[in-house]
């Protein structure tokens, strides 16, 4: 019996499958029911389980997703029961996985349908089952992957539902789960792909919901890195293509939000290319078609921002066509419907921009119809609310432009009604802006109206909007907006009272109306906690009390002057907060003087009264309403014609005049608020930028206006990405330390300020000029040399001590040069090939004419050359543009500049800021023109080199700016007394301004100046950060190994090549001192100079140099160098070389030759 029933069940299963394949779902369901009945008869869990699995699949195909979910739940529970008895059964394990996948699939389908509560139930059930399975089977990779995927899907769902914190927690858990899986299997491509997808989803959440753009950017960059690597390994993998396209698209949206239009366009165009390829390979794939439409929309947005209007319109129209075709095939596709709404709204914006108002209106109305239908199905969805609110406001703006003000107001009011609590980033800003627009619109209508009754209606509406929404601004801490709205509301309320009072002819009744207003504002003040708004209320109270007192004073038969005096005092208090109240004060203090003057009406001295009124009128503000002046000036006419009037009539006319003044003077006390509102929409805040000592300082017009995370950029470099701290808001000062964030300006910048939801960044230019000492201003820029100079080890610097003659002519310093001098310079450069990364020549030692050859040398050898310095002269002025990074102008004449020749680049230069005393002695009347620019040179990450010219090294302000930014400072100089420079350098090293190692390289000349033939200079050398033991040792010996001082008062020419270990740390490397390694001291000898004395001795010395160079035997060379005659010859021509060969023990032949290394400059 049981066997026959099981066979029957099998036949039913088989028949059900056949019917499902034919699409005959109802018939299949009937056959399946029979198999289910058999399972109940036999109480067979296996048949029941299979029945549930097939039935769930069947219901899913029929679109009955919630029923399918319930059946899958039953199937999985049955599955669990069977697996608990037979855990290794392959069929049941596979069935378990299949049913669990189907539960996740239903969640995905319900999410697309925006049936969020049902989708959430599906995901949570699947997650619960998978987590239970993991408890007993921690090795089950399927359940781990399923859990991570479901957490990611839940994050997406909860994001759409507005459950922000829950969504964030799910994304973080999903990412953590995937990363754990990848740790166990680092090469698993599926895990890598899943991490990429989760990073992209999490990034999108941070952009749209939380406005955390920088964090999202980092996630997108991580996702791109993973996805691009995966696609490289398998270029035809469709999933990898889809994932990469999604991330590029979303990244493009983010970059567009942050104002990086070109980068956004690049990402979007790459996404478009990928999505086109996907669609070519699978033309009917609805998902690919939809994605292509989204990317076209984003490109349309980018073109629109770039004002490429026609290109933008083409993109929008293509996207709209694609999306509308999708909806024709799938009318229930809510996501695509929402996209159509967005595209129509964007086209509406574009048409409004072009001035096609009717066409724009039609697009907005179509968009609104679509978005409202979507919102009806899920009224609490934040994105849906934001979409409807956006279209309503855009339509309202358009209707306002078209002159349909009442319709515009209806759209704004409708927008306010759609937002539900709790609100999020997307909707808070939209609601706030709409409230302000509505107040602005009512205020503008009141201003344009001529009928007092209509004016009162609009003003009352504006005030009611303000009053109604106070709690909203408090709840979401919109302090600046709240202040603005409160000001606008009070302005409208007071204007409303003015209109109302203006219609009331009885002063006593008017006084009562003011008392009502006074009580209302005082009540508002009692509730107020914000100090700024509280002051505003206090001003309004004083103002209204003054109005009340004025009317009480005028209500009596004879004006009460004491009440008027009290009123004047109230207006005096009101004007402390608002300048406009000053007008009231001036009017009433003037009126008080007049009334005091005419207190005895029968005895009025009209000429005297006219003089008094003239003086009063002179005190009125220049912008006073002309009718007020006329009213004052007409007062004497009353008394001139008193014979025609009774006293009562006279007083009545005076009262009318005063009432006219009282009404006109106090109208629109808060009129400036309307201008503030206009400014608010044009620029959300107004920053002022200042720069000093590597710090960018920002002062805002009101830091409370900076809402949420503030992104500050200099070009593409992000300087700040966070909210302002309470202290920064309190002090209204934001400081960004460029050194801490590793940013060095490379030229003038535009600083951009962006907050979440801001349409356009606020831009402030900055030129980076700063004061460095008294009346001295300069700019310090960075020049990136990484492409020209390769330094992947210790930095090798060749400091050249060269002999030359300088003189003054036509207010500039010049150099005496000939062919021999040119040969010497080029011989020096040849000698350091392969030995140095940077060559530093002394100040004034390289004339402009040598630069072209030096440039060729630098390009060929990859060596950077600090080409001393020279004065800019009129004769050479037109030639600078051929070699230098910029053209030189008349304003550059007489500047002392140091050209820095960088391989594969144009020449960059530093300009000397301060001339030394010795240098100034050469000048005539004009003297050196102070320079305005200094560069630091980046050779690699964490290796910057600065250059200062001679005496400006002693400028503490300049030096203290360069030391924290530079690892090494080069000082080309023509300096007769370098000792002070070394003392300053050692002082800076022993008492460091900042952490890290520093080195100072002094390249001094051997020079004569003008008619004075005395040779000066020398002592080229290097001082650098040393450990304490080495400092003490050198102090005890009284010597500085890095400084090559003259020997026997003979100042010689040489090249000092030193290798500087920038990676040394004195605290860490206790066994090694940071001592410059003098790899070579190359002596420079000139044949003409040697032969100028005894020719026999000179030829002996030249022969000796040649012998040393050619000798290859250690003993033979040592004997030569130790010989008394040879030593005497060397000492006669080079005391410095003689000093270095006194101890040759334990040296190799190469080491001995290094001590005698030299170059001989020929006489021809």
Order of alpha helices (4+ residues) and beta strands (2+ residues): alpha-alpha-alpha-alpha-alpha-alpha-alpha-alpha-alpha-alpha-alpha-alpha-alpha-alpha-alpha-alpha-alpha-alpha-alpha-alpha-alpha-alpha-alpha-alpha-alpha-alpha-alpha-alpha-alpha-alpha-beta-beta-beta-beta-alpha-beta-alpha-beta-beta-beta-beta-beta-beta-beta-alpha-beta-alpha-beta-alpha-beta-beta-alpha-beta-beta-alpha-beta-alpha-beta-beta-beta-beta-alpha-beta-beta-alpha-alpha-alpha-alpha-alpha-alpha-beta
